Amino acid sequence: MMTPVKQAIVVGGGVTGLCAAYYLARDLGRENVTLLEADAVAGGTTRSETVQGYACDCGPNGFLDREPATLEWIDALGLSGELIRANESARRRFIYAGGRLNEIVGPPRFFLSPLLSVKGRLRLMREPFIAGKRDHTGETIWEFAARRIGTEAANTLVGPMVSGVFGGDARVLSLEHCFPRMAAMEREYGGLTRALIGKRLHKKAVSPLGPSGRLTSFREGIARLPGEAAAALGDALQTGERVRRLSMTPEGHYAVETSGGQTHHARAVVVAAPAYAAAECCRELDEAASRALDSIRYAHIAVVCTGYPNAAVHGDITGFGFLIPRQENLRVLGCLWTSSMFPQQAPPGHTLLRTMVGGYTDPEAVGLSDEELLDLVRRELHPIMGIDSEPEFLRIFRWQRGIPQYLLGHGTILREIEAAEARHPGLVFAGNAYRGIGLNDCVLSALRARRLVTGFLGVE
Ligand SMILES: Cc1cc2nc3c(=O)[nH]c(=O)nc-3n(C[C@H](O)[C@H](O)[C@H](O)COP(=O)(O)OP(=O)(O)OC[C@H]3O[C@@H](n4cnc5c(N)ncnc54)[C@H](O)[C@@H]3O)c2cc1C
């Protein structure tokens, strides 16, 4: 069935597509924009469920409140008054190594921490004297860390951080694309310690202990954000509409075909579906772009939410949670102490934990049965936190191709995709597969799409 030509169609209603469609609807009028989402509910991996009083985030559990664009969008949606910030104690982060939880502390306490051997600590202290990298060849996160702070610190501190953020493997991920600020610190200041000192002198927020900004969410979980954005779009959002093909009409419009057999037409299209789905949609329109999109790898990851009465948890779990270096030979990647950060998200007197299993180095884990995943939690995590009883609450979420991985060579892929955007004016690729995986990055990606589309359409 032929539909009227819209100004813009957005494909994919995760946070990126919702944000892009929200602003485009404001710029162009809601009647001129359509968002096509394959699932029955918009939100993508940003979902939450409240069961038995436990508010479980299925994917992300919040965003860092350091990106003004995210806060502005939330404000525009009328949700600022509902934001909750993680407790101050969430600054306490731990690494499980040597049979115990070790708090990650900054200098000078770090030099006394047993997390690294004396040799490892001495090597780390040499960081300010390590020369910056002179050539411009790509480097993995692990290579960068090993070069600057030594292999032991790279394995024990950096490896777990990378599996915590990306579900990824520091040995294959590109530093430049995953942690561009860290790469820039070395380029601008000659090293990390110098950058920390330099930034502090200029009163810029920076911390060696974790990302700057406070983890922020909503009482009922992060899905409040996509839920409200979807409501604001009204009937501009069409769910259950999986796009299968993009092509050009003889009139120079984009034709967007859905698997239900409908064809929508628009002057501009934002493809905010995951890269592998975008590749499928664009196969006929632009084969080179489709190949580039297809080459973006993903990590599969499972999130196991468990709940307990506080009396069953004997360890001190005040803080953000902990990560486990791969050399500890445990299968679990780490555990977030959700109810310590956000007490509102568990019933009073109860503890909610979120355990991550799988990731790029353990792709099979996402296929484990519920019983097998629960057994991992029992065997590997309960002893670490002194938990002596079965969880009274269990929910498991599995994400096949859940988190994109920016491997070495990601820059070449981005250039291919940008070349396709230049070949097809009005076509924009947005989402977590390109320039950052955090929710803040998704908002920035949506705003880039909005800028390019309104520029193309000649709208202020
Ligand atoms: C387990 C986990 C934990 C995370 N933790 C955090 C965190 O704490 N903080 C943080 O900032 N980030 C976190 N992230 C990352 C963040 O959640 C994602 O990067 C972000 O939600 C991606 O949004 P998106 O809109 O780009 O993509 P998605 O959420 O993947 O949305 C894409 C949408 O496109 C739809 N779609 C697919 N194919 C088609 C098609 N053919 N036609 C139409 N629609 C289609 C999908 O159904 C989906 O709704 C986490 C991710 C995961 C998986």
The ligand as an SDF file (V2000), in Angstrom:
LIG
                    3D

 53 58  0  0  0  0  0  0  0  0999 V2000
   23.3990   -5.7810   29.1810 C   0  0  0  0  0  0  0  0  0  0  0  0
   23.6700   -4.3580   28.7830 C   0  0  0  0  0  0  0  0  0  0  0  0
   24.0360   -3.4310   29.7460 C   0  0  0  0  0  0  0  0  0  0  0  0
   24.2870   -2.1100   29.3930 C   0  0  0  0  0  0  0  0  0  0  0  0
   24.5910   -1.2000   30.3810 N   0  0  0  0  0  0  0  0  0  0  0  0
   24.6760    0.1120   30.0720 C   0  0  0  0  0  0  0  0  0  0  0  0
   24.7350    1.0890   31.0970 C   0  0  0  0  0  0  0  0  0  0  0  0
   24.6790    0.7760   32.2880 O   0  0  0  0  0  0  0  0  0  0  0  0
   24.8280    2.3890   30.7450 N   0  0  0  0  0  0  0  0  0  0  0  0
   24.8330    2.7940   29.4250 C   0  0  0  0  0  0  0  0  0  0  0  0
   24.9180    3.9970   29.1610 O   0  0  0  0  0  0  0  0  0  0  0  0
   24.7340    1.8920   28.4220 N   0  0  0  0  0  0  0  0  0  0  0  0
   24.6460    0.5610   28.7120 C   0  0  0  0  0  0  0  0  0  0  0  0
   24.4860   -0.3620   27.7180 N   0  0  0  0  0  0  0  0  0  0  0  0
   24.5110    0.0970   26.3210 C   0  0  0  0  0  0  0  0  0  0  0  0
   23.1920    0.7350   25.9050 C   0  0  0  0  0  0  0  0  0  0  0  0
   22.1280    0.0780   26.5000 O   0  0  0  0  0  0  0  0  0  0  0  0
   22.9990    0.6180   24.4020 C   0  0  0  0  0  0  0  0  0  0  0  0
   24.1320    1.0380   23.7120 O   0  0  0  0  0  0  0  0  0  0  0  0
   21.7910    1.4260   23.9240 C   0  0  0  0  0  0  0  0  0  0  0  0
   20.6340    1.0780   24.6330 O   0  0  0  0  0  0  0  0  0  0  0  0
   21.6020    1.1760   22.4250 C   0  0  0  0  0  0  0  0  0  0  0  0
   20.5060    1.9040   21.9300 O   0  0  0  0  0  0  0  0  0  0  0  0
   20.2070    1.9020   20.3700 P   0  0  0  0  0  0  0  0  0  0  0  0
   18.9340    2.5980   20.1940 O   0  0  0  0  0  0  0  0  0  0  0  0
   21.3890    2.4280   19.6200 O   0  0  0  0  0  0  0  0  0  0  0  0
   20.0920    0.3640   19.9630 O   0  0  0  0  0  0  0  0  0  0  0  0
   19.0650   -0.7510   20.4280 P   0  0  0  0  0  0  0  0  0  0  0  0
   18.6920   -0.5820   21.8530 O   0  0  0  0  0  0  0  0  0  0  0  0
   19.6980   -2.0430   20.0050 O   0  0  0  0  0  0  0  0  0  0  0  0
   17.7710   -0.4720   19.5570 O   0  0  0  0  0  0  0  0  0  0  0  0
   17.6690   -0.8200   18.2110 C   0  0  0  0  0  0  0  0  0  0  0  0
   16.1920   -1.0110   17.8910 C   0  0  0  0  0  0  0  0  0  0  0  0
   16.0640   -1.3320   16.5020 O   0  0  0  0  0  0  0  0  0  0  0  0
   15.0440   -2.3000   16.3640 C   0  0  0  0  0  0  0  0  0  0  0  0
   15.2200   -3.0000   15.0830 N   0  0  0  0  0  0  0  0  0  0  0  0
   16.1250   -3.9480   14.7520 C   0  0  0  0  0  0  0  0  0  0  0  0
   15.9790   -4.3180   13.4690 N   0  0  0  0  0  0  0  0  0  0  0  0
   14.9750   -3.5620   12.9680 C   0  0  0  0  0  0  0  0  0  0  0  0
   14.3750   -3.4860   11.6840 C   0  0  0  0  0  0  0  0  0  0  0  0
   14.7910   -4.2360   10.6670 N   0  0  0  0  0  0  0  0  0  0  0  0
   13.3200   -2.6270   11.5070 N   0  0  0  0  0  0  0  0  0  0  0  0
   12.8710   -1.8530   12.5400 C   0  0  0  0  0  0  0  0  0  0  0  0
   13.4330   -1.8990   13.7840 N   0  0  0  0  0  0  0  0  0  0  0  0
   14.4780   -2.7250   13.9800 C   0  0  0  0  0  0  0  0  0  0  0  0
   15.2350   -3.1910   17.5790 C   0  0  0  0  0  0  0  0  0  0  0  0
   14.0530   -3.9450   17.8590 O   0  0  0  0  0  0  0  0  0  0  0  0
   15.5610   -2.1650   18.6520 C   0  0  0  0  0  0  0  0  0  0  0  0
   14.3950   -1.6990   19.3140 O   0  0  0  0  0  0  0  0  0  0  0  0
   24.2140   -1.7010   28.0280 C   0  0  0  0  0  0  0  0  0  0  0  0
   23.8430   -2.6340   27.0460 C   0  0  0  0  0  0  0  0  0  0  0  0
   23.5550   -3.9470   27.4220 C   0  0  0  0  0  0  0  0  0  0  0  0
   23.1120   -4.9290   26.3640 C   0  0  0  0  0  0  0  0  0  0  0  0
  1  2  1  0
  2  3  1  0
  2 52  2  0
  3  4  2  0
  4  5  1  0
  4 50  1  0
  5  6  2  0
  6  7  1  0
  6 13  1  0
  7  8  2  0
  7  9  1  0
  9 10  1  0
 10 11  2  0
 10 12  1  0
 12 13  2  0
 13 14  1  0
 14 15  1  0
 14 50  1  0
 15 16  1  0
 16 17  1  0
 16 18  1  0
 18 19  1  0
 18 20  1  0
 20 21  1  0
 20 22  1  0
 22 23  1  0
 23 24  1  0
 24 25  2  0
 24 26  1  0
 24 27  1  0
 27 28  1  0
 28 29  2  0
 28 30  1  0
 28 31  1  0
 31 32  1  0
 32 33  1  0
 33 34  1  0
 33 48  1  0
 34 35  1  0
 35 36  1  0
 35 46  1  0
 36 37  1  0
 36 45  1  0
 37 38  2  0
 38 39  1  0
 39 40  1  0
 39 45  2  0
 40 41  1  0
 40 42  2  0
 42 43  1  0
 43 44  2  0
 44 45  1  0
 46 47  1  0
 46 48  1  0
 48 49  1  0
 50 51  2  0
 51 52  1  0
 52 53  1  0
M  END
$$$$
